[in-house]
């Protein structure tokens, strides 16, 4: 009997205001400075300011507060 591979939907690992904590970079398997740099690049490229709130997903996707994808952390490190 053939099975269908089940893929898990990405989960939000950061959606609070301010800078993501070390637990976020740990969850992504990168250094905190790499996460900060990647978020800075993504925000700059999409016209957001440093204070604009974003959501970080466990697959590295960064989205705005409406869930629209802005980029991926792993593309920027």
N, C-alpha and C positions, 0 to 999 in steps of 0.2 A: 504494500500500500504506500503510494507516494505521499510524502509530507510537504507541507508548505513551510518555508522558513519564516519564522516569526521575528520580526524586527521590533525592537522596543522603541517607542516614541521618545524623542529627547525630553529631558527633564530640566526645569529651571533650577539653576544652582545659585543664581544671584539676581535679585530684582529690587533690592533696597536702594534708597538714595545713598550717595557717597561712594567711596572707593570700595571695590570688592576686597574681602578679607583673604588671608593666606589660605583658608580652607578652599576657596574658589580655585586658586592656582594649583593647589594640591590635587583637587578633583580632576583638573585638566592635565595633570602630570607635567606642569611647567613651573618655572620660577615666577615669583610674584612680579619682578621687574619686567619679565616678558609679557605678562598679562597687562600690566599698566601701559607698556609701550604699544601693544597691539590695540588696546581700547582707544588710546590717543589717536593712532593712525585711522582707525575705523571711524571714530567720531569726526575727525578733521575731514576725511574724504566724503563724508555724508552731510557735511554742513552743520554738525552739531557742536555745541560748545562742551568744554570739559565738565560743566555742571549739569548738562542734560542727562537724564536718567536713561539707562539702557538695561536690557535683560541679557544675562549670559546663560546659555544652555550647556548641558554636559557634553555635547558634541562639538563645542567651540563656537557655535553660532551666536552672534550678537544681534539682537533685534531691538526695535524701539518699543515703547510701552504698549503699542497696539499689536505687537507681535510681527511687524514687518521686518524681514531680515535686512540687516545692514552690512554684514560681512561675517568673516570667521576668524577667530583668534589665530588658528593654525596657519592661515594664509599670510599672516603678518609677522611670524617669528622665523 
